[in-house]
Amino acid sequence: MPSSARSAAREAEANPTLRIAARAGYVANGILHLLVGGLVLAVGFGAAEDTDQTGAFRAVAALPLGAVALWGLAVGLVALGGWHLLQAVAPRGLSGRKRIARIAAEAPQGIVFVVIGVISAAVALGARPRAEQTTEDLSQSVLTLPIGGFVLGTAGLIVAGVGVGFVWMGVRRSFHDKVRLPDGAAGHALSALGAVGFVAKGVALGVVGVLVTIAAIRVEPDTAGGLDGAVSALMALPAGPLLAVLVGLGFLAYGIFTIFRARYARLDT
């Protein structure tokens, strides 16, 4: 990246307003995970709900002033995505492998948050997307390519790898590097919430990755699915409802942790 562009990114990163927007983005992300966790819990107890982000957005849209809430989530999520994109290019003192690793870690997160924010805005405007069907349609399109199976399988392995990474972060509590936890019982409680939340989210992402990989191997795009498909796969297991409830509780824990992360996140690295 040209030095002038990197300098501009560093100036933007240091802007107090952008930092406030990034913290607001953590709140929006936490609320989204609370909504998803509630939907997963409902499915675990026997309800028929879409448990992905689009399902959460549609549930918000049905509430009084739902469109206003969706716009708030959209702004926060896009701001958080922008912050991660800045983090990919702005930090000083990185070169070679470390800079590549930083870009690989931050840029995809930034893109995902921006996309989810745009979806929230689209639902506020009246759209009613379904991520599960979109994932299947996209898988179908990819599988029509000459190397579509390889591309889809690679994507599935990457998602599964991200899931393993989340589980590892939860078990090792390496997310402590990203926050300044308070001392005492409050810090221990937030650390526990983060650990449970990271593991639960990692399990869900891991199942999504496995489903996408299976779809590539079997050349069956209907097998692929997002979070909704992952929860359905868990529900099909002998202890499915219990597993879904545990994952739902984990998402609630992650949501609460992320809301508090708005206060304690390290924004100087």
Secondary structure in CASP SS format (residue, H / E / C, confidence):
PFRMAT SS
TARGET T0000
AUTHOR 0000-0000-0000
METHOD secondary structure of the structure
MODEL  1
M C 1.00
P C 1.00
S H 1.00
S H 1.00
A H 1.00
R H 1.00
S H 1.00
A H 1.00
A H 1.00
R H 1.00
E H 1.00
A H 1.00
E H 1.00
A C 1.00
N C 1.00
P H 1.00
T H 1.00
L H 1.00
R H 1.00
I H 1.00
A H 1.00
A H 1.00
R H 1.00
A H 1.00
G H 1.00
Y H 1.00
V H 1.00
A H 1.00
N H 1.00
G H 1.00
I H 1.00
L H 1.00
H H 1.00
L H 1.00
L H 1.00
V H 1.00
G H 1.00
G H 1.00
L H 1.00
V H 1.00
L H 1.00
A H 1.00
V H 1.00
G H 1.00
F C 1.00
G C 1.00
A C 1.00
A C 1.00
E C 1.00
D C 1.00
T C 1.00
D C 1.00
Q H 1.00
T H 1.00
G H 1.00
A H 1.00
F H 1.00
R H 1.00
A H 1.00
V H 1.00
A H 1.00
A C 1.00
L C 1.00
P C 1.00
L C 1.00
G H 1.00
A H 1.00
V H 1.00
A H 1.00
L H 1.00
W H 1.00
G H 1.00
L H 1.00
A H 1.00
V H 1.00
G H 1.00
L H 1.00
V H 1.00
A H 1.00
L H 1.00
G H 1.00
G H 1.00
W H 1.00
H H 1.00
L H 1.00
L H 1.00
Q H 1.00
A H 1.00
V H 1.00
A C 1.00
P C 1.00
R C 1.00
G C 1.00
L C 1.00
S C 1.00
G C 1.00
R H 1.00
K H 1.00
R H 1.00
I H 1.00
A H 1.00
R H 1.00
I H 1.00
A H 1.00
A H 1.00
E H 1.00
A H 1.00
P H 1.00
Q H 1.00
G H 1.00
I H 1.00
V H 1.00
F H 1.00
V H 1.00
V H 1.00
I H 1.00
G H 1.00
V H 1.00
I H 1.00
S H 1.00
A H 1.00
A H 1.00
V H 1.00
A H 1.00
L C 1.00
G C 1.00
A C 1.00
R C 1.00
P C 1.00
R C 1.00
A H 1.00
E H 1.00
Q H 1.00
T H 1.00
T H 1.00
E H 1.00
D H 1.00
L H 1.00
S H 1.00
Q H 1.00
S H 1.00
V H 1.00
L H 1.00
T C 1.00
L C 1.00
P C 1.00
I C 1.00
G H 1.00
G H 1.00
F H 1.00
V H 1.00
L H 1.00
G H 1.00
T H 1.00
A H 1.00
G H 1.00
L H 1.00
I H 1.00
V H 1.00
A H 1.00
G H 1.00
V H 1.00
G H 1.00
V H 1.00
G H 1.00
F H 1.00
V H 1.00
W H 1.00
M H 1.00
G H 1.00
V H 1.00
R H 1.00
R C 1.00
S H 1.00
F H 1.00
H H 1.00
D H 1.00
K H 1.00
V E 1.00
R C 1.00
L C 1.00
P C 1.00
D C 1.00
G H 1.00
A H 1.00
A H 1.00
G H 1.00
H H 1.00
A H 1.00
L H 1.00
S H 1.00
A H 1.00
L H 1.00
G H 1.00
A H 1.00
V H 1.00
G H 1.00
F H 1.00
V H 1.00
A H 1.00
K H 1.00
G H 1.00
V H 1.00
A H 1.00
L H 1.00
G H 1.00
V H 1.00
V H 1.00
G H 1.00
V H 1.00
L H 1.00
V H 1.00
T H 1.00
I H 1.00
A H 1.00
A H 1.00
I H 1.00
R H 1.00
V C 1.00
E C 1.00
P H 1.00
D H 1.00
T H 1.00
A C 1.00
G C 1.00
G C 1.00
L H 1.00
D H 1.00
G H 1.00
A H 1.00
V H 1.00
S H 1.00
A H 1.00
L H 1.00
M H 1.00
A C 1.00
L C 1.00
P C 1.00
A C 1.00
G H 1.00
P H 1.00
L H 1.00
L H 1.00
A H 1.00
V H 1.00
L H 1.00
V H 1.00
G H 1.00
L H 1.00
G H 1.00
F H 1.00
L H 1.00
A H 1.00
Y H 1.00
G H 1.00
I H 1.00
F H 1.00
T H 1.00
I H 1.00
F H 1.00
R H 1.00
A H 1.00
R H 1.00
Y H 1.00
A E 1.00
R C 1.00
L C 1.00
D C 1.00
T C 1.00
END
